[in-house]
């Protein structure tokens, strides 16, 4: 997308093949959504179990599409085989973009981003799906920060239509355009937002989160809160949402955003999500959070 007068015009920036780092909740969803929209993916994780879960999730979503009559079995098979799992960086030398979706930890992300930059072509655009870390700060790990962009998806990736695109101070327009174009190819609506704690959507969601944990401290039952908010019309209540996001990720995001806007968003007490994150009670991905979950035949927690 290039500026033209007051508006923007799309320039050619087609993504033929993508790399995804991390096969977790987000990485698995990003790989599936890319592949089902016709952009093959190589998906890397450090754990075989995580790769198996990521591929298992794609298989589950494809089976659902087949059952609903949206695609045929042969198309589903072709999509699944266009997601190539790897524990190494196999295939990363031929991707147009890399989307990093590993653990929300600044130092880990910096070292992994620096590593992947050495393994891709100089023209490859590297994107981070961070929820809360500074794109400017992450970009300092790179030799080519001009090719580094924030690409923030929402969970579940296959269902959520918005993608925040975040330019760091050194990101070039072409790199941001390629990421916006890739988001559109995945059927998403990209929105360019500022590089600030929580970007745009999570700043708004955090105010809701603060009210939720305050209600819990005041003695409200989380099941009742979920039920009321679902009756109100939300697709899921705030407690169940925390289980879907994952307490570790959520708690980290809340810490970064409340620290970033201490004058406006304060919690000031040890809240339930922080306690569960400490106890590694992460939600769906660990089998228990506010609610308990059971593994299905694929090992994925329902
Ligand atoms: P997750 O815990 O489900 O998955 C993280 C995956 O990264 C794990 O499979 C882990 O094995 C893998 N990993 C760790 N180090 C790695 C490395 N060096 N190389 C390759 N893979 C590695 O986490 P989740 O929820 O998918 O979050 C990933 C990122 O997406 C975080 O930055 C998070 O803030 C962001 N995000 C999360 C959302 C959510 O609702 N969970 C929403 C939007 C963004």
Boltz pocket constraint, residues with backbone or C-beta under 6 A from the ligand:
constraints:
  - pocket:
      binder: B
      contacts: [[A, 21], [A, 22], [A, 23], [A, 24], [A, 25], [A, 26], [A, 27], [A, 44], [A, 45], [A, 46], [A, 47], [A, 50], [A, 100], [A, 101], [A, 102], [A, 103], [A, 104], [A, 105], [A, 108], [A, 112], [A, 129], [A, 130], [A, 131], [A, 132], [A, 152], [A, 153], [A, 154], [A, 155], [A, 244], [A, 245], [A, 246], [A, 249], [A, 285]]
      max_distance: 6.0
